[in-house]
C-alpha cells in the first residue's frame, strides 16, 4: 500500500513547531510511515534545522503537486511569509497570520486530493487573535474552514483516550451547553473512530459532571439525570457498550489501567488533566467529525524554550502515526 501524504502545518513560527518538525523528519521511521509535506516557511525550517542539529535540505515548493518524496530533502509548500529576523519565543501578529495561512492552505491541499490528512504543530491563540482571526483554537478554525457545524476533540495517549463534550469555554458555560443530544453525538463520533481503528465493540465510560456522579442528587442540580443519562441510554439501545454517568476520578483510574477503550469528558480540564499526567510527551489531539483527517501534538508553542533546540518531538511523531492510521487506506 502506498504511504499516505500527510500535510504537516508549521504552526506558530515563533514557537517550537519548526524545531519539532525538523527533529521528527530526521527520523527514518517517519518517512517509512508517510510522505510528509510541510506547509510553512522553508527558511524558518532551515533555521530550525540548524538549531536542532538536523540540517537536512529543504525544498521550497510553490505547489503541493510538485512534491518529490523520492529525494532526501524535506518537501515544504513554501508560503514565504516569515521574516528572517522574526524572533523565537515572542508573541506577534505576523506569527499568528502565518499559523492561520498554514492551516488554510493545508485544508485546501487535502480537499484537492494532494494529501490524505493534516497533522498540526502548535499555534498561539493570542497570536492568532492578534492577526485578526478570532478562533479559540485549531479545532474551531478547522471546523470553520471545512464548513463543519460540530466537531469533537479527542486526546490520545499510550494509556488513555478521551473525547470531550465541551472544550474551550468556561466551566459555567460548559455545564449550560451540555444536553442529551450533544452528549449522544459526541459518544457516537468517538465510537465511530474506535471502530475505524479496529476496536469492534469499544467499551466507553461517560463522566459525570458533579463529584461522585451527583451522589443521588446531593451534589449539583440533577445534571446527571437530565443531561447525561438519556444519552447513555440512547447509545446502549444501539447495542453499544456505553456506561455512565460515572464519577470521573474513578473512571479515569479504571480507564488508565485498561478497563475502558475511551472516556467521555464533559469539559476541558476534566479530560485534559488526566491525559497530560499519563502521557504529555506522546499525547495526540485528534479532531473528530471533520471531513478531513486531523491530528495534532498535545502541547503548546512553548515560547519559553523555543529556539533552544531542546523541544521534544515524540508527540509529533505519534500524531503522524495516528494520522496515518486514520487516513484513507486507498490513498494513491
Secondary structure, DSSP 4 states (H G I P E B T S, - for coil): -PPPEEEEE---TTTTHHHHHHHHHTSHHHHHH-EEEEEE-HHHHHHHHHHHT----EEEESSGGG--TTSSSEEEEE---S-TTPPTT---HHHHHHHHHHHHHHHHHHHTTS-SEEEE----HHHHHHTT---SSHHHHHHHHHT-S--EEEEEETTEEEEES--SS-HHHHHHH--HHHHHHHHHHHHHHHHHTT-TT-EEEEE-SSGGGGGGGTSSSSHIIIIIHHHHHHHHTTT-EEEEEE-HHHHHHHHHTTS-SEEEESSHHHHHHHHHHHHSTT-EEEEES-SS-EEEESS---TTTTTSS----HHHHHHHHHHHHHS-TT--
